[in-house]
């Protein structure tokens, strides 16, 4: 990365700064001895809220419990410990379900790769309790999609998505979500790593480079190191790095590869090197991630820098919840509601601009087309009989504005 280039981090608040310092410290004693000022004037309620929002509270707890308790209110540690325990139980439950789903599919001749969840928690952190997972994500060949759904339904899962508009799932979606009402487990069944039209390896290529997890007794397969790295980079970029957890994942992969350079090759064919550059800039400047010389070349492009700064702006807006900073005490209900509506529209416009900047020219043509193509959200906003579904095209802008008003 350019020695003179740095992201604009001035707007990041004290609570977020403390979280970042805790995440990147490798020696808790140095944090205590040299950076005590970080713990002054902290809004601990907001600190907890941010740690939960970014799904990094297990790591935060594992580090804070080792330092001087006088710096941290006791109730903060108690809440972090409670959430840490809850997460550990959930990860154990997901690990058990992961093994059962793997056995179910393999015994029915369906190859599957686990994309996230307990397998990468064990792989990256060596401890499933240090990472959170909302659900299980599995990738299968698209030719097995109908059979896989049948197996999941027979196993007690229920499909979460309802009716779609104009066969949209055939070309727009890349996964289907299921929920097990008894086990309270959500599962996402993927037939692509990323939404169409992004280029990605075929399933057979990913299968050839797969790894086997040591977490379970029955074989559980997951992505090879390079494929996992590129998948997590693309996934995080596509979600505007909404969770710091995703950047921590990238940080852990890069640190492992620095230690074991001979056995670790991260970059194979990748269409959008500037997206990797964005991730490298963010992790190196937010988490002090070491970047080797080969990968540093990807951080010097203007596009990578622009995307990294845009992500910081969005993350900061999420962290600080800009709506809360509006002095609304002197405003009436309608004025306050209008301010929130304007903020929601601005945020939506910014995110769409970010997505447009993130993609190639050919992808942007599809992106613009998709903006005007009806979605399942439109169907939920206004229910029309199937013969009239074509009306969703002219109605889509009005339905979008209506949904923005509902968020006020």
C-alpha positions as CSV (number, residue, x, y, z in Angstrom):
1,X,0.0,0.0,0.0
2,X,1.1,3.6,-0.6
3,X,3.1,4.7,2.4
4,X,1.5,8.1,2.3
5,X,-2.1,6.9,1.8
6,X,-4.5,6.5,4.7
7,X,-8.2,6.2,5.0
8,X,-10.1,9.1,6.6
9,X,-11.1,7.7,10.0
10,X,-11.7,11.0,11.8
11,X,-15.5,10.4,12.1
12,X,-15.1,7.1,13.9
13,X,-16.3,7.5,17.4
14,X,-14.5,6.5,20.6
15,X,-16.5,3.3,21.1
16,X,-15.7,2.0,17.7
17,X,-12.1,3.0,18.1
18,X,-11.8,1.0,21.3
19,X,-13.4,-2.0,19.6
20,X,-10.9,-1.8,16.8
21,X,-8.0,-1.5,19.2
22,X,-9.1,-4.5,21.2
23,X,-9.5,-6.6,18.0
24,X,-6.1,-5.8,16.7
25,X,-4.1,-6.1,19.9
26,X,-2.1,-9.3,20.2
27,X,-0.9,-8.5,23.7
28,X,-3.5,-7.5,26.2
29,X,-0.9,-6.2,28.6
30,X,0.3,-3.6,26.1
31,X,-3.3,-2.4,25.6
32,X,-3.5,-1.9,29.4
33,X,-0.2,-0.2,29.9
34,X,0.1,2.0,26.9
35,X,-3.5,2.9,25.9
36,X,-5.5,3.5,29.1
37,X,-6.8,6.7,27.6
38,X,-8.9,4.6,25.2
39,X,-11.2,3.6,28.1
40,X,-12.0,7.1,29.2
41,X,-15.4,8.6,28.5
42,X,-16.7,5.4,26.8
43,X,-20.5,5.0,26.4
44,X,-20.5,1.4,27.4
45,X,-24.1,0.9,26.3
46,X,-23.1,1.9,22.8
47,X,-19.9,-0.2,23.0
48,X,-22.0,-3.3,23.8
49,X,-24.4,-2.5,21.0
50,X,-21.6,-2.2,18.5
51,X,-19.9,-5.3,19.6
52,X,-23.1,-7.2,19.1
53,X,-24.0,-5.5,15.8
54,X,-20.6,-6.5,14.3
55,X,-20.7,-10.0,15.8
56,X,-17.3,-9.6,17.4
57,X,-18.3,-9.9,21.0
58,X,-16.8,-13.4,21.5
59,X,-13.3,-12.0,20.5
60,X,-13.9,-8.9,22.5
61,X,-14.8,-10.9,25.7
62,X,-11.8,-13.2,25.2
63,X,-9.4,-10.3,25.2
64,X,-11.1,-8.0,27.8
65,X,-11.3,-10.7,30.5
66,X,-7.5,-10.8,30.6
67,X,-7.0,-7.1,31.4
68,X,-7.4,-5.0,34.5
69,X,-11.1,-5.1,35.5
70,X,-10.9,-1.6,36.9
71,X,-11.0,-0.2,33.4
72,X,-14.2,-1.9,32.4
73,X,-17.5,-1.8,34.3
74,X,-18.4,-5.2,35.8
75,X,-21.8,-5.3,34.1
76,X,-20.1,-4.9,30.7
77,X,-18.0,-8.0,31.2
78,X,-21.0,-9.9,32.6
79,X,-23.1,-9.1,29.5
80,X,-20.2,-10.1,27.2
81,X,-19.7,-13.4,29.1
82,X,-23.5,-14.1,28.9
83,X,-23.5,-13.6,25.1
84,X,-20.2,-15.5,24.7
85,X,-21.8,-18.5,26.5
86,X,-25.0,-18.3,24.3
87,X,-22.9,-18.2,21.2
88,X,-20.8,-21.2,22.3
89,X,-24.0,-23.3,22.7
90,X,-25.3,-22.1,19.4
91,X,-22.0,-23.0,17.6
92,X,-22.1,-26.5,19.2
93,X,-25.7,-26.9,18.0
94,X,-24.7,-25.7,14.5
95,X,-21.7,-28.1,14.5
96,X,-24.0,-31.1,15.2
97,X,-26.5,-30.0,12.6
98,X,-23.7,-29.5,10.1
99,X,-22.5,-33.1,10.5
100,X,-26.1,-34.4,10.2
101,X,-26.7,-32.4,7.0
102,X,-23.4,-33.5,5.5
103,X,-24.3,-37.2,6.2
104,X,-27.8,-36.8,4.8
105,X,-26.6,-35.3,1.5
106,X,-23.5,-37.5,1.0
107,X,-25.5,-40.7,1.6
108,X,-27.9,-39.4,-1.1
109,X,-25.1,-38.8,-3.5
110,X,-25.1,-35.0,-3.3
111,X,-21.7,-33.3,-2.9
112,X,-21.8,-30.3,-0.6
113,X,-19.3,-27.6,0.6
114,X,-19.9,-25.6,3.8
115,X,-19.1,-22.0,3.1
116,X,-19.1,-20.4,6.6
117,X,-20.2,-21.4,10.1
118,X,-18.4,-23.6,12.6
119,X,-15.9,-25.0,9.9
120,X,-14.3,-21.7,9.3
121,X,-14.5,-20.7,13.0
122,X,-12.4,-23.8,13.8
123,X,-10.1,-23.3,10.7
124,X,-9.4,-19.6,11.4
125,X,-9.6,-19.2,15.1
126,X,-9.0,-22.8,16.3
127,X,-12.0,-22.4,18.6
128,X,-15.6,-22.3,17.4
129,X,-16.6,-20.2,20.4
130,X,-14.6,-17.2,19.1
131,X,-16.7,-16.6,16.0
132,X,-20.5,-16.2,15.5
133,X,-22.7,-17.8,12.9
134,X,-26.3,-17.0,12.2
135,X,-26.9,-20.1,10.1
136,X,-25.4,-22.8,8.0
137,X,-24.5,-22.0,4.3
138,X,-23.9,-24.9,2.0
139,X,-23.1,-25.0,-1.7
140,X,-24.2,-27.8,-4.0
141,X,-24.3,-28.3,-7.8
142,X,-27.4,-26.7,-9.3
143,X,-28.3,-30.0,-10.9
144,X,-29.0,-31.3,-7.4
145,X,-31.2,-28.4,-6.2
146,X,-34.6,-30.1,-6.4
147,X,-33.3,-33.3,-4.7
148,X,-31.6,-31.3,-2.0
149,X,-34.7,-29.3,-1.2
150,X,-36.7,-32.5,-1.0
151,X,-34.2,-34.0,1.5
152,X,-34.4,-30.8,3.7
153,X,-38.2,-30.7,3.7
154,X,-38.3,-34.3,4.7
155,X,-35.8,-33.6,7.5
156,X,-38.2,-31.0,9.0
157,X,-37.0,-27.8,7.4
158,X,-39.4,-25.3,5.9
159,X,-38.7,-23.1,3.0
160,X,-38.7,-19.4,4.1
161,X,-39.2,-17.6,0.8
162,X,-42.7,-17.2,-0.4
163,X,-44.0,-16.5,-3.9
164,X,-41.7,-14.8,-6.4
165,X,-42.5,-12.4,-9.2
166,X,-42.1,-13.4,-12.9
167,X,-39.8,-16.4,-12.2
168,X,-37.2,-14.0,-10.7
169,X,-35.3,-16.8,-8.8
170,X,-34.2,-18.5,-12.0
171,X,-31.7,-15.7,-12.8
172,X,-31.6,-13.2,-9.9
173,X,-31.1,-15.3,-6.7
174,X,-28.2,-17.6,-5.8
175,X,-29.6,-19.3,-2.7
176,X,-32.8,-20.3,-0.9
177,X,-33.3,-20.1,2.9
178,X,-34.8,-22.8,5.1
179,X,-35.7,-22.9,8.7
180,X,-36.1,-25.8,11.1
181,X,-38.9,-24.8,13.6
182,X,-37.9,-27.4,16.2
183,X,-34.2,-27.0,16.1
184,X,-34.4,-23.2,15.5
185,X,-31.7,-23.5,12.8
186,X,-31.6,-21.5,9.6
187,X,-29.9,-23.0,6.5
188,X,-29.1,-21.4,3.2
189,X,-28.8,-23.7,0.2
190,X,-26.6,-22.1,-2.4
191,X,-26.1,-23.0,-6.1
192,X,-23.8,-20.1,-6.7
193,X,-21.2,-18.4,-4.4
194,X,-22.4,-14.9,-5.5
195,X,-25.4,-13.5,-7.3
196,X,-25.4,-13.6,-11.1
197,X,-23.7,-12.3,-13.3
198,X,-20.5,-12.4,-11.2
199,X,-17.9,-14.9,-12.6
200,X,-16.8,-17.7,-10.3
201,X,-15.3,-21.2,-10.3
202,X,-17.5,-24.1,-11.3
203,X,-18.5,-26.4,-8.5
204,X,-16.2,-29.2,-9.7
205,X,-13.2,-26.8,-9.5
206,X,-14.1,-25.9,-5.9
207,X,-14.6,-29.6,-5.1
208,X,-11.2,-30.5,-6.3
209,X,-9.6,-27.9,-4.0
210,X,-11.8,-28.7,-1.0
211,X,-10.6,-29.3,2.5
212,X,-12.0,-31.7,5.2
213,X,-12.8,-30.3,8.6
214,X,-11.4,-32.0,11.7
215,X,-14.4,-30.7,13.8
216,X,-16.7,-33.6,13.3
217,X,-16.4,-37.4,13.1
218,X,-18.4,-37.7,9.9
219,X,-16.7,-35.9,6.9
220,X,-17.5,-32.3,6.5
221,X,-16.0,-30.5,3.5
222,X,-15.4,-26.8,3.0
223,X,-13.6,-24.4,0.6
224,X,-9.9,-24.5,0.0
225,X,-7.8,-21.6,1.5
226,X,-7.7,-19.5,-1.7
227,X,-11.4,-20.1,-2.6
228,X,-12.4,-19.2,1.0
229,X,-10.4,-16.0,0.9
230,X,-11.9,-14.9,-2.4
231,X,-15.4,-15.9,-1.4
232,X,-15.2,-14.0,1.9
233,X,-13.7,-10.9,0.2
234,X,-16.5,-10.9,-2.4
235,X,-19.2,-11.6,0.2
236,X,-17.9,-8.8,2.5
237,X,-17.6,-6.3,-0.4
238,X,-21.1,-7.1,-1.6
239,X,-22.5,-6.4,1.9
240,X,-20.5,-3.1,2.2
241,X,-18.5,-4.8,5.1
242,X,-21.5,-4.3,7.3
243,X,-20.0,-6.6,10.0
244,X,-16.4,-6.2,11.3
245,X,-16.5,-10.0,11.7
246,X,-15.9,-10.4,8.0
247,X,-12.8,-8.2,8.1
248,X,-11.6,-10.2,11.1
249,X,-11.9,-13.3,9.0
250,X,-9.8,-11.8,6.3
251,X,-7.3,-10.7,8.9
252,X,-7.0,-14.2,10.3
253,X,-6.5,-15.8,6.8
254,X,-3.8,-13.3,5.9
255,X,-1.9,-13.8,9.2
256,X,-2.0,-17.6,8.8
257,X,-0.6,-17.2,5.3
258,X,2.2,-14.9,6.5
259,X,3.2,-17.7,8.9
260,X,3.0,-20.5,6.4
261,X,3.8,-18.8,3.2
262,X,5.0,-22.0,1.4
263,X,1.7,-23.8,1.8
264,X,-0.6,-20.8,1.3
265,X,-1.5,-19.3,-2.0
266,X,-4.4,-16.9,-1.9
267,X,-4.6,-15.4,-5.3
268,X,-5.7,-17.5,-8.2
269,X,-7.9,-16.2,-11.1
270,X,-10.1,-13.4,-9.8
271,X,-12.1,-11.1,-12.0
272,X,-12.1,-8.0,-9.8
273,X,-8.7,-7.5,-8.2
274,X,-9.7,-4.0,-6.9
275,X,-12.2,-5.7,-4.6
276,X,-9.4,-7.7,-3.0
277,X,-7.5,-4.4,-2.8
278,X,-10.4,-2.8,-1.0
279,X,-10.4,-5.6,1.6
280,X,-6.6,-5.4,2.1
281,X,-6.7,-1.6,2.6
282,X,-9.5,-2.0,5.2
283,X,-7.9,-4.8,7.2
284,X,-4.4,-3.3,7.1
285,X,-5.6,0.1,8.3
286,X,-8.4,-1.0,10.7
287,X,-6.8,-4.1,12.1
288,X,-3.1,-3.7,11.4
289,X,-3.1,-6.8,9.1
290,X,0.3,-7.6,7.7
291,X,0.2,-7.7,3.8
292,X,2.9,-9.5,1.8
293,X,4.6,-7.8,-1.1
294,X,2.7,-9.6,-3.8
295,X,-0.7,-8.7,-2.4
296,X,0.3,-5.1,-1.6
297,X,0.4,-4.4,-5.4
298,X,-3.4,-4.7,-5.3
299,X,-3.8,-1.8,-2.8
300,X,-2.3,1.0,-4.9
301,X,-5.2,1.4,-7.4
302,X,-7.5,4.4,-7.2
303,X,-10.5,2.2,-7.4
304,X,-9.6,0.1,-4.4
305,X,-8.9,3.2,-2.4
306,X,-12.2,4.8,-3.4
307,X,-14.2,1.6,-2.5
308,X,-12.4,1.3,0.8
309,X,-13.3,4.9,1.8
310,X,-16.9,4.4,0.7
311,X,-17.0,1.3,3.0
312,X,-15.7,3.3,5.9
313,X,-18.3,6.0,5.3
314,X,-21.1,3.4,5.3
315,X,-19.7,1.5,8.3
316,X,-19.5,4.8,10.2
317,X,-23.1,5.6,9.4
318,X,-24.2,2.2,10.6
319,X,-22.0,2.5,13.8
320,X,-23.1,6.0,14.8
321,X,-26.8,5.6,13.6
322,X,-26.9,9.1,12.1
323,X,-30.7,9.3,12.7
324,X,-29.9,9.4,16.5
325,X,-27.7,12.5,16.1
326,X,-30.6,14.6,14.6
327,X,-31.8,17.1,17.2
328,X,-35.5,16.2,16.9
329,X,-36.7,17.4,20.3
330,X,-38.0,20.7,18.9
331,X,-39.6,19.0,15.8
332,X,-43.1,17.7,15.5
333,X,-43.8,14.1,14.6
334,X,-44.3,14.8,10.8
335,X,-41.0,16.7,10.6
336,X,-39.1,14.0,12.4
337,X,-40.7,11.4,10.2
338,X,-39.7,13.3,7.1
339,X,-36.1,13.6,8.3
340,X,-35.9,9.8,8.8
341,X,-37.4,9.3,5.4
342,X,-34.8,11.5,3.7
343,X,-32.0,9.7,5.6
344,X,-33.3,6.3,4.5
345,X,-33.5,7.5,0.8
346,X,-30.0,8.9,1.0
347,X,-28.6,5.7,2.5
348,X,-30.4,3.7,-0.2
349,X,-29.0,5.9,-3.0
350,X,-25.5,5.7,-1.5
351,X,-25.6,1.9,-1.2
352,X,-26.7,1.6,-4.8
353,X,-24.0,4.0,-6.0
354,X,-21.5,1.8,-4.0
355,X,-22.8,-1.3,-5.8
356,X,-22.5,0.4,-9.1
357,X,-18.9,1.4,-8.3
358,X,-18.1,-2.2,-7.2
359,X,-18.9,-3.9,-10.4
360,X,-17.6,-4.2,-14.0
361,X,-19.3,-2.5,-16.9
362,X,-21.1,-5.7,-18.0
363,X,-22.2,-6.3,-14.4
364,X,-23.5,-2.7,-14.1
365,X,-25.7,-3.1,-17.2
366,X,-27.3,-6.1,-15.5
367,X,-27.4,-4.2,-12.2
368,X,-29.3,-1.3,-13.7
369,X,-31.7,-3.7,-15.4
370,X,-32.3,-5.4,-12.0
371,X,-33.0,-2.1,-10.3
372,X,-36.1,-1.8,-12.5
373,X,-37.1,-5.5,-12.4
374,X,-39.8,-6.3,-9.8
375,X,-38.8,-8.1,-6.6
376,X,-40.5,-10.2,-4.0
377,X,-40.4,-7.1,-1.8
378,X,-42.8,-5.5,-4.3
379,X,-45.1,-8.4,-4.1
380,X,-45.2,-8.1,-0.3
381,X,-45.9,-4.4,-0.5
382,X,-48.8,-4.7,-3.0
383,X,-50.4,-8.1,-3.7
384,X,-51.6,-8.4,-7.3
385,X,-53.0,-11.5,-9.0
386,X,-50.5,-13.3,-11.3
387,X,-52.1,-12.1,-14.5
388,X,-51.4,-8.5,-13.4
389,X,-47.8,-9.1,-12.3
390,X,-46.6,-7.1,-15.3
391,X,-47.9,-4.0,-13.5
392,X,-45.1,-4.3,-11.0
393,X,-42.7,-2.8,-13.6
394,X,-44.3,0.7,-13.8
395,X,-45.3,0.5,-10.1
396,X,-41.8,-0.4,-8.8
397,X,-40.5,3.2,-8.1
398,X,-43.7,4.0,-6.2
399,X,-43.6,0.8,-4.2
400,X,-39.9,1.5,-3.3
401,X,-40.8,5.0,-2.0
402,X,-43.6,3.6,0.0
403,X,-41.3,1.1,1.6
404,X,-39.0,3.9,2.5
405,X,-41.9,5.7,4.2
406,X,-42.7,2.6,6.3
407,X,-39.1,2.7,7.7
408,X,-39.7,6.2,9.2
